[in-house]
Amino acid sequence: MIADISISEKSFGPKLLMSNVKFSVDDKEKVGIIGRNGVGKSTLFAMLAGTDKDFEGDIVYRRGLQVVATAQEHHGTNDQTVLQYVLAGLPEYGELSHIVETYPETMGDDMKKIEAYTNALQRFDDRGFYQIESDIERELETFQLPDIAHKPFASLSGGQKRLVEVVKVMHSKADLALIDEPTNHMDYVAKKQFIDWMSEASEAMLVITHDRDVLQRVDRIVELKDGGAQSFKGNYDAYLKQNAHSTGTAMNEFELIEKRIVNLKQKVIDYQRLKEKSRNPQTIQKFKRLEQVSRAELAELQAKEKPTFWIDRESAENLNYKVAGQYAKFKSRNIKMDLKSDESRSSHVLVKALGLSLGYDAPLFSDINIDLREGEAVELRGRNGAGKTTIIKRLLGSTEPTVFAGELSLDPKVRIGIYEQEVSPDYFNLTLKDAIERTYLARDLKINETKIRGLMHDYLFTETDGHVPVAKLSGGQKARLQIIAMLANEPQLLILDEPTNHLDLPSIEELETALGKYSGAILYVSHDDYFRKAVPAEVVKVG
């Protein structure tokens, strides 16, 4: 064991976020961290990385353990280049390079310094630091960040910074790596490279992710739920089986508690009546004591919050009659998507491309053909930068991309719903409620307070969330806001750009289920293999 985590309490003001998070990490073990949006995954990482010390409990690392983490915030980088930023984050690099570069000028006949210099040279070589700069530049190019190694780190976009963080971790050779949502901005080539590295690397890892392709390659999954943590040995498929079984057991236990509460309520009434009817002081005291005992047990049971019950779609379909009934009764709330699922479909063409070549100063691709009709789906597949987003931009009316050859057309009467990877900065200073209102008004759609509250309820927002500025919402909350905006005008065509990023597993399944029943057309970009299987489409290769 290299790490033992025990968080007994973590709160934000009056809100208790965690109360019983306990798990350990073994040497070289790859652990996936999952949980519903808002349960505290990123907060847990901040505690593990040492940037958040405001909690009760203990995080014990093996003596001498080297820990590296993807940073969640970037302050004080100033004019530091990307390469300098990555090198500064590598354990031992700064100390060793200082010795290697400066000691020859100062050590003279000092045997201690000579010995330190000799050891540093050997250690520098053992850790591969002599070729580390070229290795990092090559990795950046694989992640489609060419020619940025010597640019200011502060000038990068948020997505680019996240990729640089992953490159930093991949070259750290630490004992334990803490990695937050590593694949969100990767294309399928970079993602495969990351997953292969993760599987083969010698360091232990804790990876926050809802990317099922990544979870399929871990050794264990730890789920944060109801203030605690539950550990599942094995990969994603093993987790689904174990979760279905443990959820069934938990529902049985909860049903027994509910029955016990009903029984205790009746006992309290019965003991009250018997106490009032009795004339014997000893008998009165007996029923009074029994009433008090029953009230105390009742209060204890009623104080327990209902656990979170979720079983994946496939496992739920195979539940026996009794457990299926329990699940229908107790399952946790999920996002509620209202998509038109009328089975009557026409062959009306909504998107058409013939021999299309698009670009800016020069073509990005050529000879793209698309024939997307109602009830059909098309996936645009290609590396980041190949031109997938360029097709979407031109389709939506942007004149920036130049048509070098061919044609691209969109039915002018079709209602479109767009899911983008990022919320527009124009909404950042608005509260969630105001952002929902503006989303509808911008489309000349009717909206009122009742409708806003209904949408917030359907997408798992609380009344308090309604007053939070969009900029301060979590990634998962912003993703749910994007879905609200996408469906506002009852679209006939959905355009989805990496829709599973930031959503938790239950919400991803709800999205996939809704899309499976959707009667309109879907044009999407996704590097999630599970999503591709759930939403089968004609593949159009770009680039």
HUVENDA-V520201 format. One record per pair of residues at least 24 apart in sequence whose C-alpha atoms are under 10 Angstrom apart, sorted by the first residue. I is the first residue (numbers start at 0). J is the second residue. D is the distance in Angstrom with one decimal. If there is no record, write none. Layout:
i: <I;I>
j: <J;J>
d: <D;D>
This chain:
i: <0;0;0;0;0;0;0;1;1;1;1;1;1;1;1;1;1;1;1;2;2;2;2;2;2;2;2;2;2;3;3;3;3;3;4;4;4;4;4;4;4;4;5;5;5;5;5;5;6;6;6;6;6;6;6;6;6;6;7;7;7;7;7;7;8;8;8;8;8;8;9;9;9;9;9;9;9;9;9;9;10;10;10;11;11;15;16;16;16;16;16;17;17;17;17;17;17;17;17;17;17;18;18;18;18;18;18;18;19;19;19;19;19;19;19;19;20;20;20;20;20;20;20;20;20;20;21;21;21;21;21;21;21;21;21;22;22;22;22;22;23;23;23;23;23;24;24;24;24;24;24;25;25;25;26;26;26;26;26;26;27;27;27;27;27;27;27;27;27;27;28;28;28;28;28;28;28;28;28;28;28;29;29;29;29;29;29;29;29;29;29;29;29;29;29;29;29;29;29;29;30;30;30;30;30;30;30;30;30;30;30;30;30;30;30;30;30;30;31;31;31;31;31;31;31;31;31;31;31;31;31;31;31;31;31;31;31;31;31;31;31;32;32;32;32;32;32;32;32;32;32;32;32;32;32;32;32;33;33;33;33;33;33;33;33;33;33;33;33;33;33;34;34;34;34;34;34;34;34;34;34;34;34;35;35;35;35;35;35;35;35;35;35;35;35;35;36;36;36;36;36;36;36;36;36;36;36;37;37;37;37;37;37;38;38;38;38;38;38;39;39;39;40;40;40;40;40;40;41;41;41;41;41;41;43;43;44;44;44;44;44;44;44;44;44;44;45;45;45;45;47;47;48;48;60;61;63;64;64;64;65;65;65;65;65;65;65;65;65;65;66;66;66;66;66;66;66;66;66;66;66;66;67;67;67;67;67;67;67;67;67;67;67;67;68;68;68;68;68;68;68;68;68;68;68;68;68;68;69;69;69;69;69;69;69;69;69;69;69;69;69;69;69;70;70;70;70;70;70;70;71;71;71;71;71;72;72;73;73;73;74;75;76;76;76;77;77;77;77;78;78;78;78;78;79;79;79;79;79;80;80;80;80;80;80;80;80;81;81;81;81;81;81;81;81;81;81;81;81;81;81;81;81;82;82;82;82;82;82;82;82;82;82;82;82;82;82;83;83;83;83;83;83;84;84;84;84;84;84;84;85;85;85;85;85;85;85;85;85;85;85;85;86;86;86;86;86;86;86;87;88;88;88;88;88;89;89;89;89;89;89;89;89;90;90;90;90;90;90;90;91;91;91;91;91;91;91;92;92;92;92;92;92;94;94;95;95;95;95;95;95;96;96;96;96;98;99;126;126;126;127;127;128;131;134;134;135;135;135;135;135;136;138;138;138;138;138;138;138;138;139;139;139;139;139;140;141;141;141;141;142;142;142;142;142;142;142;142;142;142;142;142;143;143;143;143;143;143;143;144;157;158;158;158;158;159;159;160;161;162;165;166;169;169;169;169;169;171;172;172;172;172;173;173;173;173;174;174;174;174;175;175;175;175;175;176;176;176;176;176;177;177;177;177;177;178;178;178;178;178;179;179;179;179;180;180;180;180;180;180;180;180;181;181;181;181;181;182;182;182;182;182;182;182;182;183;183;183;183;183;183;183;183;183;183;184;184;184;184;184;185;185;185;186;186;186;186;186;186;186;186;186;186;187;187;187;187;187;187;187;187;188;188;188;188;189;189;190;190;191;208;208;208;208;208;209;209;209;209;209;209;209;209;210;210;210;210;210;210;210;210;210;210;210;210;210;211;211;211;211;211;211;211;212;212;212;212;213;214;224;224;224;225;225;225;225;226;239;239;239;239;239;240;240;240;240;241;242;242;242;242;242;243;243;243;243;243;243;243;243;243;244;244;244;244;245;245;246;246;246;246;246;246;246;246;247;247;247;247;247;247;247;247;247;248;249;249;249;250;250;250;250;250;250;250;250;250;250;251;251;251;253;253;253;253;253;254;254;256;256;256;256;257;257;257;259;259;259;260;260;260;260;260;260;260;261;262;262;263;263;263;263;263;263;263;263;263;264;264;264;264;265;266;266;266;266;267;267;267;267;267;268;305;305;306;306;307;307;308;309;309;309;310;311;311;311;311;312;312;312;312;331;332;332;332;332;332;332;333;333;333;333;333;333;333;333;334;334;334;334;334;334;334;334;334;334;334;334;334;334;334;335;335;335;335;335;335;335;335;335;336;336;336;336;336;336;336;336;336;336;336;336;337;337;337;337;337;337;337;338;338;338;338;338;338;338;338;338;338;338;339;339;339;339;339;339;339;339;339;340;340;340;340;340;340;340;340;341;341;341;341;341;342;342;342;342;342;343;343;343;344;344;344;344;344;344;345;345;345;345;345;346;346;346;346;346;347;347;347;347;347;347;348;348;348;348;348;348;348;349;349;349;349;349;349;349;349;349;349;349;349;350;350;350;350;350;350;350;350;350;350;350;351;351;351;351;351;351;352;352;352;352;352;352;352;353;353;353;353;353;354;354;354;354;354;355;355;355;355;355;355;355;356;356;356;356;356;356;356;356;356;356;357;357;357;357;357;357;357;357;357;357;357;357;358;358;358;358;358;358;358;358;358;358;359;359;359;359;359;359;360;360;361;361;361;361;362;362;362;362;362;362;362;363;363;363;363;363;363;363;364;364;364;364;365;365;365;365;365;365;366;366;366;366;366;367;367;367;367;367;367;367;367;368;368;368;368;368;368;369;369;369;369;369;370;371;371;371;371;371;371;372;372;372;372;373;373;373;373;373;373;373;374;374;374;374;374;374;374;374;374;375;375;375;375;375;375;375;375;375;375;376;376;376;376;376;376;376;376;376;376;376;376;376;376;377;377;377;377;377;377;377;377;377;377;377;377;378;378;378;378;378;378;378;378;378;378;378;378;378;378;378;378;379;379;379;379;379;379;379;379;379;379;379;380;380;380;380;380;380;380;380;380;381;381;381;381;381;381;381;381;382;382;382;382;383;383;384;384;385;385;385;386;386;387;387;387;387;387;387;387;388;388;390;391;391;391;391;391;391;391;395;412;413;413;413;414;414;414;414;414;414;414;415;415;415;415;415;415;415;415;415;415;415;415;415;416;416;416;416;416;416;416;416;416;416;416;416;416;416;416;416;417;417;417;417;417;417;417;417;417;417;417;417;417;418;418;418;418;418;418;418;418;418;418;418;418;418;418;418;418;419;419;419;419;419;419;419;419;419;420;420;420;420;420;420;420;420;420;420;421;421;421;421;421;421;422;422;422;422;422;422;422;423;423;423;424;424;425;425;426;426;426;427;427;427;427;427;428;428;428;428;428;429;429;429;429;429;430;430;430;430;430;430;430;430;430;431;431;431;431;431;431;431;431;431;431;431;431;431;431;431;431;432;432;432;432;432;432;432;433;433;433;433;433;434;434;434;434;434;435;435;435;435;435;435;436;437;438;438;438;438;438;438;438;439;439;439;439;442;442;442;443;444;444;445;454;454;455;455;455;457;458;458;458;473;474;474;474;475;475;475;475;475;475;476;476;477;477;478;478;479;482;489;490;490;491;491;491;491;491;492;492;492;492;492;492;493;493;493;493;493;493;494;494;494;494;494;495;495;495;495;495;496;496;496;496;496;497;497;497;497;497;497;498;498;498;498;498;498;499;499;499;499;499;500;500;500;508;510>
j: <24;25;26;27;28;60;61;25;26;27;28;59;60;61;62;64;174;175;203;26;47;58;59;60;61;62;64;175;203;57;58;59;60;61;43;46;47;56;57;58;59;60;55;56;57;58;59;228;43;46;54;55;56;57;58;226;227;228;54;55;56;57;226;227;53;54;55;56;226;227;39;42;43;46;52;53;54;55;56;226;53;54;55;53;54;226;42;224;225;226;227;42;43;54;55;223;224;225;226;227;228;54;55;56;225;226;227;228;56;223;224;225;226;227;228;229;56;221;222;223;224;225;226;227;228;229;56;57;58;221;223;227;228;229;230;221;227;228;229;230;58;59;60;221;230;60;175;203;204;205;219;175;203;204;174;175;201;202;203;204;174;175;198;199;200;201;202;203;204;218;175;198;200;201;202;203;204;205;217;218;219;175;176;197;198;200;201;202;203;204;205;206;214;216;217;218;219;220;233;234;177;203;204;205;206;207;214;216;217;218;219;220;221;230;231;232;233;234;178;204;205;206;207;208;209;210;213;214;215;216;217;218;219;220;221;222;230;231;233;234;235;178;179;180;205;206;207;208;209;214;219;220;221;222;223;228;230;206;207;208;209;210;214;220;221;222;223;224;228;503;504;207;208;209;221;222;223;224;225;228;503;504;505;209;222;223;224;225;307;333;475;502;503;504;505;506;459;473;474;475;476;501;502;503;504;505;506;472;473;474;475;476;503;222;223;224;225;226;227;223;224;226;179;206;207;208;222;223;71;178;179;180;207;473;207;223;68;69;70;71;177;178;179;205;206;207;69;70;71;177;177;205;176;177;175;174;174;173;174;175;89;90;91;171;172;173;174;175;176;202;90;168;171;172;173;174;175;176;177;202;203;204;167;168;169;171;172;173;174;175;176;177;178;204;164;165;167;168;171;173;175;176;177;178;179;204;205;206;160;161;162;163;164;165;166;167;168;176;177;178;179;180;181;160;161;164;165;177;178;179;160;161;164;178;179;157;160;152;153;160;153;153;151;152;153;151;152;153;154;150;151;152;153;154;149;150;151;152;153;147;148;149;150;151;152;153;154;135;136;139;147;148;149;150;151;152;153;154;155;160;163;164;167;131;132;133;135;136;139;147;148;149;150;151;152;163;167;132;148;149;150;151;152;148;151;152;153;163;164;167;132;135;148;152;163;164;165;166;167;168;170;171;128;131;132;135;167;170;171;167;164;167;168;170;171;128;167;168;169;170;171;172;173;126;168;170;171;172;173;174;119;122;123;126;128;171;173;122;123;126;128;131;171;119;123;119;120;121;122;123;128;120;123;128;129;123;123;170;171;172;170;172;170;170;166;170;163;166;167;169;170;166;163;165;166;167;169;170;189;192;163;165;166;167;189;189;188;189;190;192;166;184;185;186;187;188;189;190;192;193;382;383;185;186;188;189;382;383;384;383;184;183;184;185;421;184;185;184;185;189;193;193;193;196;197;200;202;202;200;201;202;203;201;202;203;204;201;202;203;204;201;202;203;204;205;202;203;204;205;206;203;204;205;206;207;204;205;206;207;208;205;206;207;208;206;207;208;209;210;213;500;501;206;207;208;210;213;208;209;210;212;213;500;526;527;208;209;210;420;497;499;500;501;526;527;383;420;497;500;526;382;383;526;380;381;382;383;384;497;524;525;526;527;380;381;382;383;525;526;527;528;381;382;383;526;382;383;526;527;526;500;501;502;503;504;499;500;501;502;503;504;505;507;235;499;500;501;502;503;504;507;526;527;528;529;530;235;236;504;527;528;529;530;526;527;528;529;527;238;306;307;308;304;305;306;307;306;310;311;312;313;314;310;311;313;314;310;308;309;310;311;314;308;309;310;311;314;315;317;318;322;310;314;318;322;308;310;306;307;308;309;310;322;326;330;308;309;310;318;321;322;323;325;326;322;306;307;308;305;306;307;308;322;325;326;328;329;330;321;322;325;303;305;306;325;329;325;329;297;300;301;303;300;301;305;296;297;300;293;296;297;298;299;300;301;297;293;297;290;292;293;294;295;296;297;298;300;290;293;294;297;293;290;293;294;297;291;292;293;294;297;293;329;331;330;331;331;332;332;333;504;505;505;504;505;508;509;505;508;509;512;505;456;457;458;459;505;506;456;457;458;459;505;506;508;509;454;455;456;457;458;459;460;479;482;505;506;507;508;509;510;454;456;457;458;459;506;509;510;513;454;457;458;482;483;486;506;509;510;512;513;514;457;483;486;487;489;513;517;486;489;490;491;510;513;514;516;517;518;519;489;490;491;513;514;516;517;518;519;374;513;514;515;516;517;518;519;374;516;517;518;519;374;516;517;518;519;373;374;518;372;373;374;375;518;519;372;373;374;518;519;371;372;373;374;375;371;372;373;374;410;520;372;373;375;408;409;410;520;373;375;408;409;410;411;412;413;491;492;519;520;377;394;407;408;409;410;411;413;492;520;522;394;406;407;408;409;410;390;394;405;406;407;408;409;404;405;406;407;408;403;404;405;406;407;390;402;403;404;405;406;407;386;390;400;401;402;403;404;405;406;407;386;389;390;393;400;401;402;403;404;405;406;407;385;386;389;390;393;399;400;401;402;403;389;399;400;401;402;403;400;401;400;401;402;403;386;400;401;402;403;404;542;387;389;400;401;403;541;542;403;540;541;542;402;403;404;405;541;542;404;405;406;541;542;404;405;406;407;539;540;541;542;405;406;407;539;540;541;407;408;537;538;539;537;409;492;520;521;522;537;492;519;520;521;491;492;517;518;519;520;521;491;492;515;516;517;518;519;520;521;492;517;518;519;520;521;522;535;536;537;492;493;494;514;519;520;521;522;523;534;535;536;537;538;494;520;521;522;523;524;534;535;536;537;538;539;494;495;521;522;523;524;525;531;534;535;536;537;538;539;540;541;496;522;523;524;525;536;537;538;539;540;541;523;524;525;526;538;539;540;541;542;524;525;526;538;539;540;541;542;526;540;541;542;541;542;541;542;540;541;542;541;542;496;523;524;539;540;541;542;496;524;541;417;494;495;496;522;523;524;494;491;490;491;492;486;488;489;490;491;492;493;485;486;487;488;489;490;491;492;493;494;519;520;521;481;482;483;484;485;486;487;488;489;490;491;492;493;494;495;521;481;482;484;485;486;490;492;493;494;495;496;522;523;478;479;480;481;482;483;484;485;486;493;494;495;496;497;498;523;478;481;482;485;494;495;496;497;498;477;478;481;495;496;497;498;499;500;501;474;477;478;481;496;500;469;470;474;477;478;480;481;469;470;481;469;470;469;470;468;469;470;468;469;470;471;472;467;468;469;470;471;466;467;468;469;470;464;465;466;467;468;469;470;471;472;455;460;462;463;464;465;466;467;468;469;470;471;472;476;477;480;462;464;465;466;467;468;469;465;466;467;468;469;465;468;469;480;484;465;480;481;483;484;487;484;484;480;481;483;484;485;487;488;483;484;487;488;484;487;488;488;487;488;487;480;483;479;480;483;483;482;483;506;501;500;501;502;499;500;501;502;503;506;501;502;501;502;502;503;506;510;519;519;520;517;518;519;520;521;517;518;519;520;521;522;517;519;520;521;522;523;520;521;522;523;524;521;522;523;524;525;522;523;524;525;526;523;524;525;526;527;530;523;524;525;526;527;530;525;526;527;529;530;525;526;527;533;534>
d: <5.8;4.2;5.9;9.6;9.5;8.8;7.7;5.5;5.8;9.1;9.6;8.3;5.8;5.0;8.6;7.5;8.5;8.3;8.6;8.6;9.8;7.3;5.7;4.5;6.2;9.8;8.9;8.8;9.9;8.0;5.9;5.2;6.6;8.6;9.9;9.9;8.3;8.1;6.3;4.7;6.5;8.6;8.8;5.5;5.3;6.2;8.5;9.9;9.0;9.4;7.3;6.1;4.4;6.3;7.7;9.8;8.8;9.8;7.9;5.5;5.0;8.3;9.5;9.0;9.4;5.9;4.9;6.8;8.9;9.9;9.3;9.1;9.2;9.8;9.8;7.3;4.8;6.4;8.7;9.1;8.5;7.4;9.3;9.5;9.8;7.9;9.3;9.9;8.6;6.0;9.1;9.9;9.2;9.3;9.7;8.9;8.9;7.8;4.1;6.2;9.0;10.0;8.9;9.5;8.7;5.2;6.2;9.5;9.4;9.8;9.8;9.0;6.1;4.4;6.9;9.9;9.2;10.0;9.8;7.7;9.1;9.8;7.0;4.4;4.9;8.3;9.6;9.7;9.7;9.7;10.0;7.3;6.2;8.2;9.1;8.0;9.9;7.3;8.1;7.3;9.6;9.4;9.8;9.9;9.5;9.5;9.1;7.6;8.4;8.4;9.6;9.7;7.2;9.5;7.8;8.3;8.6;7.3;5.7;9.1;7.8;8.0;9.9;9.7;7.9;5.5;4.9;3.9;7.3;9.6;9.1;9.7;9.8;8.6;7.5;4.7;6.4;8.4;8.0;6.3;7.8;9.5;9.4;7.8;7.9;9.4;9.6;8.3;5.6;4.8;6.3;7.7;9.5;8.3;5.1;5.2;6.6;8.7;9.8;9.7;9.8;7.9;5.9;4.9;6.2;8.7;8.5;9.4;5.8;6.0;4.9;5.5;7.0;9.5;9.7;9.3;9.2;9.1;9.6;8.1;5.9;4.9;6.0;6.7;8.6;9.8;8.3;6.1;9.4;9.1;6.3;8.0;6.3;4.6;6.2;8.3;9.9;9.8;10.0;8.6;9.0;9.8;9.2;9.9;6.7;5.7;4.6;6.4;8.3;9.0;8.9;6.0;5.0;5.9;7.4;9.6;9.5;8.7;6.2;6.2;6.4;9.7;9.2;7.2;6.4;4.9;6.3;8.9;9.7;7.9;8.3;9.0;9.0;8.4;8.5;5.4;4.9;6.2;9.6;9.3;6.8;7.9;9.4;9.6;8.9;7.8;7.5;9.8;9.6;10.0;8.8;8.4;5.4;7.4;7.7;8.6;9.8;7.8;8.2;5.6;7.4;8.3;7.3;6.0;9.3;10.0;9.4;9.8;7.4;9.4;7.9;8.4;9.7;9.8;6.6;6.7;7.8;7.4;9.5;7.7;9.3;8.8;8.9;9.9;7.0;9.5;9.3;7.3;8.4;10.0;7.4;9.7;7.8;9.8;9.9;9.6;8.3;9.4;9.7;9.3;7.1;8.5;8.0;8.8;9.4;8.5;10.0;8.9;8.3;9.6;8.1;9.9;9.7;7.6;9.6;9.8;9.4;8.0;6.1;7.5;9.9;7.1;9.4;9.4;8.7;5.2;5.2;6.4;8.7;9.8;8.2;9.7;9.1;9.4;5.8;6.1;4.9;5.9;7.6;9.7;9.6;9.6;8.7;6.5;9.8;7.1;8.8;6.2;8.2;6.5;5.1;6.2;8.6;9.7;8.1;8.9;8.8;6.8;9.6;9.6;8.5;5.7;4.4;5.9;8.2;9.7;9.4;10.0;9.7;7.7;9.4;8.9;5.1;6.6;9.4;7.8;6.9;8.2;6.4;5.4;6.4;9.3;8.7;9.3;8.3;6.8;9.6;9.3;8.7;8.4;9.7;8.5;9.2;9.9;8.1;10.0;9.8;9.4;8.2;8.9;8.9;9.1;8.4;6.9;6.4;7.8;8.0;6.7;9.7;8.7;5.5;7.3;7.3;9.2;8.8;8.3;5.6;6.0;7.7;8.4;6.6;5.2;5.2;4.2;5.1;8.1;9.3;9.9;9.7;9.8;6.8;5.0;6.0;6.1;6.0;4.6;8.4;9.4;8.9;9.0;7.7;10.0;9.9;10.0;7.3;9.9;7.5;7.9;9.7;8.3;4.9;6.2;8.3;9.0;8.3;9.2;9.4;9.4;8.3;8.2;9.8;9.2;8.6;9.4;9.1;7.0;9.9;9.0;9.3;8.5;9.4;8.2;9.3;9.5;7.4;7.6;9.6;7.6;5.1;8.6;8.7;8.9;9.5;8.5;8.2;9.0;7.5;9.0;8.7;9.1;9.1;6.6;8.2;9.4;7.5;9.8;7.0;7.8;9.7;7.2;4.8;7.9;8.1;9.9;10.0;9.6;6.2;7.8;6.9;10.0;9.8;9.1;8.7;9.1;9.9;9.1;9.8;9.8;7.7;8.9;7.4;9.9;9.1;8.9;10.0;5.7;7.8;9.9;7.8;6.4;9.3;8.9;7.6;8.7;9.7;9.9;8.3;9.5;9.0;7.8;9.4;9.8;9.6;8.0;9.9;8.4;9.5;7.1;8.1;9.3;7.5;9.5;9.3;9.9;6.7;9.7;9.1;9.3;9.2;9.6;7.3;9.8;7.0;9.9;9.8;9.6;7.9;6.2;9.9;8.4;8.6;9.3;7.0;8.0;10.0;8.1;5.3;8.5;9.0;9.4;9.8;8.8;8.7;8.8;9.7;8.0;8.5;7.0;8.0;10.0;9.6;8.2;6.0;9.1;9.9;7.8;9.7;10.0;9.8;9.7;8.6;9.2;8.4;7.7;8.4;8.6;9.7;9.5;8.5;8.0;6.7;10.0;8.9;6.2;8.4;9.6;8.0;4.9;6.0;8.4;9.4;5.6;4.7;5.5;7.6;6.9;6.3;4.7;6.3;8.1;8.9;5.9;5.0;6.1;8.1;7.4;6.3;4.8;6.3;8.6;8.4;5.9;4.8;6.8;7.1;5.4;4.9;7.7;8.1;9.9;8.8;8.2;7.9;8.0;7.4;9.1;9.3;8.2;9.6;7.4;9.7;8.4;8.7;9.1;9.6;8.9;9.6;8.3;9.3;8.3;8.8;5.7;7.7;9.1;9.7;8.9;9.1;8.8;8.5;9.5;8.9;7.6;7.8;9.3;7.8;5.6;5.7;9.5;9.9;9.9;8.4;6.1;9.4;9.0;8.0;7.0;8.8;8.7;5.4;8.2;9.2;9.2;7.2;9.3;9.2;8.8;9.4;8.1;9.6;10.0;9.4;8.6;9.7;8.6;9.6;8.4;8.1;7.6;7.3;6.0;6.1;9.9;8.9;9.9;8.1;8.0;9.2;9.4;9.1;8.6;10.0;9.7;7.1;9.2;8.8;9.9;6.8;9.3;8.5;7.6;8.1;6.8;9.2;9.5;7.0;6.8;7.2;9.7;9.3;8.3;7.0;9.6;8.4;8.7;6.3;6.6;9.9;7.5;6.7;9.8;9.1;7.4;9.1;9.1;10.0;7.3;9.9;9.5;8.2;6.8;8.6;9.3;9.4;8.0;5.5;7.6;6.5;7.6;9.9;8.6;9.9;9.1;9.5;9.6;9.9;9.7;9.7;9.6;8.8;6.2;7.2;7.2;9.5;8.8;9.7;8.7;9.8;9.0;9.0;9.7;6.3;9.0;8.2;8.0;9.2;8.1;9.5;8.2;9.9;8.5;9.6;7.6;8.1;6.8;7.5;9.6;7.4;9.1;9.9;8.4;8.0;10.0;7.7;8.0;9.9;9.0;8.2;9.0;9.8;7.1;9.0;9.6;8.5;8.9;10.0;9.5;8.3;8.5;9.7;8.7;6.1;9.1;9.8;6.9;7.4;9.0;9.6;9.3;9.3;9.8;6.0;7.5;9.8;7.9;6.1;9.8;9.9;9.9;8.0;8.0;7.2;9.6;7.4;7.0;8.9;10.0;8.1;9.1;6.2;6.6;9.1;10.0;8.7;9.3;9.3;8.4;5.6;8.8;8.9;9.3;9.6;7.3;8.4;8.5;7.4;7.6;9.9;9.0;7.3;9.0;8.7;9.4;9.7;8.8;9.3;7.6;9.4;10.0;9.8;7.7;7.3;6.9;6.8;6.5;9.6;7.4;9.6;9.6;8.4;5.5;4.6;6.1;9.5;8.2;9.9;8.4;6.2;9.5;9.9;6.9;8.4;8.8;8.7;5.0;6.3;8.7;9.1;7.7;9.0;9.1;9.6;7.6;8.1;8.4;8.6;8.3;9.9;7.7;7.4;9.6;6.8;9.4;9.4;9.7;7.7;9.6;8.4;8.0;9.6;7.6;7.3;8.4;9.5;10.0;6.6;7.8;8.0;6.0;8.2;8.9;7.5;8.5;8.5;9.0;9.6;8.0;5.8;6.1;7.5;9.8;8.4;8.9;8.9;5.3;4.7;4.9;8.1;9.9;8.3;7.6;5.8;8.9;8.9;8.4;8.6;6.4;9.8;9.9;9.0;7.7;9.3;6.4;6.1;9.6;6.7;8.0;7.9;6.1;7.6;9.6;9.6;9.2;5.7;6.1;8.1;9.2;8.6;5.4;5.9;9.3;9.3;10.0;4.3;6.8;9.8;9.8;8.5;7.4;9.4;6.9;10.0;8.2;5.7;5.0;8.7;9.2;7.1;8.9;7.7;9.7;7.8;9.9;8.3;7.6;5.9;4.8;6.6;10.0;9.7;9.2;9.2;9.1;9.6;8.0;5.8;5.2;6.5;8.7;9.7;9.8;7.5;5.6;4.4;6.4;9.0;8.9;5.5;5.4;6.7;9.1;10.0;6.7;4.5;6.8;8.8;9.3;7.4;7.7;5.6;4.2;5.5;6.7;9.7;9.4;9.9;8.4;6.0;5.3;4.9;6.3;8.2;9.4;7.7;7.4;7.4;8.7;6.2;5.6;4.8;5.7;7.3;8.9;9.5;9.7;9.7;7.5;7.4;9.1;10.0;8.6;5.3;5.4;6.9;7.3;9.3;7.1;5.2;5.5;8.6;9.1;8.9;8.1;9.8;8.5;10.0;8.3;9.2;9.2;8.0;8.3;6.7;9.1;9.9;9.6;8.8;9.7;10.0;9.7;8.8;6.7;9.6;9.8;6.6;5.0;10.0;8.5;7.6;8.7;8.3;7.6;8.1;7.5;9.9;9.2;9.7;9.8;8.4;9.4;9.5;7.5;7.9;7.2;9.1;9.1;9.2;8.9;7.5;9.5;10.0;8.6;9.8;9.2;9.5;7.3;9.5;9.7;9.6;7.0;8.1;8.0;9.1;9.3;8.3;6.2;8.9;7.7;7.9;9.8;6.9;5.0;4.7;8.4;9.3;9.3;10.0;9.4;7.4;5.0;4.9;5.0;7.8;9.8;9.5;8.3;7.3;5.1;6.5;8.7;9.2;7.3;8.4;9.6;9.3;10.0;9.9;8.8;5.7;4.5;5.8;7.8;7.7;7.1;4.7;6.4;8.9;9.8;8.3;6.3;4.9;6.5;8.8;9.5;8.3;4.9;4.8;5.9;7.0;10.0;9.5;8.3;5.9;5.0;5.8;7.7;8.4;9.3;8.5;5.8;6.0;4.8;6.0;8.3;10.0;9.7;7.4;6.2;5.4;8.1;9.4;8.7;6.2;5.1;6.1;6.6;8.8;6.6;7.7;8.3;6.6;6.0;4.9;5.9;8.7;8.8;9.7;9.3;10.0;8.6;5.9;5.0;6.2;9.6;9.5;8.0;7.5;10.0;9.6;9.7;8.7;9.5;6.2;4.9;6.5;6.8;9.4;9.4;7.6;9.7;9.0;6.5;8.5;8.2;8.6;9.4;9.9;8.0;9.7;9.3;9.0;9.5;10.0;10.0;9.8;7.7;6.2;7.0;10.0;7.0;7.3;4.7;5.3;6.3;8.8;7.9;8.7;9.7;7.7;8.2;4.9;6.1;4.9;5.9;7.4;10.0;9.6;9.9;9.9;8.8;9.7;7.6;4.3;5.8;7.6;7.3;7.7;5.2;7.7;6.2;4.8;6.2;8.4;9.6;8.2;8.4;7.7;5.0;8.2;9.0;8.5;6.0;4.8;6.1;8.1;9.7;9.8;8.6;10.0;9.7;6.0;6.5;9.3;7.9;5.7;9.1;7.7;6.2;4.8;5.9;8.2;6.7;9.2;8.8;7.1;9.2;8.9;8.3;6.6;5.3;7.5;7.5;9.5;7.9;8.5;8.6;6.0;6.3;7.1;9.3;7.5;9.2;9.2;8.0;8.0;8.2;9.5;9.9;8.6;8.9;9.8;6.8;8.0;8.3;6.9;9.8;9.9;9.7;9.0;8.1;9.8;10.0;8.5;6.4;7.8;6.4;4.7;4.4;8.0;9.2;9.3;5.6;6.4;6.5;9.1;8.8;8.2;5.3;6.0;8.1;8.4;6.3;5.2;5.1;4.0;5.7;8.7;9.3;9.5;9.0;9.3;10.0;9.7;6.8;4.8;6.2;6.0;6.0;5.6;9.4;9.8;8.4;9.6;9.3;8.1;9.3;8.3;4.9;6.7;8.4;9.0;9.3;8.1;8.5;9.9;9.0;9.3;9.3;8.8;7.5;8.5;9.3;9.4;7.6;9.6;7.6;7.3;9.3;9.9;9.6;9.7;9.7;8.6;6.0;9.3;7.7;9.9;9.5;7.6;6.5;8.0;9.8;8.3;7.4;9.2;8.0;7.3;9.9;9.6;7.4;9.4;9.0;9.0;9.5;8.8;8.0;9.4;8.8;8.5;5.4;7.9;9.8;8.3;4.8;5.2;7.1;9.4;8.3;8.3;8.3;9.3;6.5;10.0;8.9;9.3;9.9;7.6;9.1;9.2;7.9;4.8;6.3;8.6;9.9;9.4;5.7;4.7;5.7;7.6;9.7;7.6;6.3;4.8;6.2;7.9;8.7;6.1;4.9;5.6;8.4;7.6;6.3;4.5;6.2;8.1;8.7;5.9;4.9;6.6;9.8;7.5;5.6;4.7;7.1;8.0;9.7;8.3;8.1;7.2;9.8;9.3;9.1;7.9;9.2;7.5;10.0;7.8;9.2;9.8;9.1;9.0;10.0>
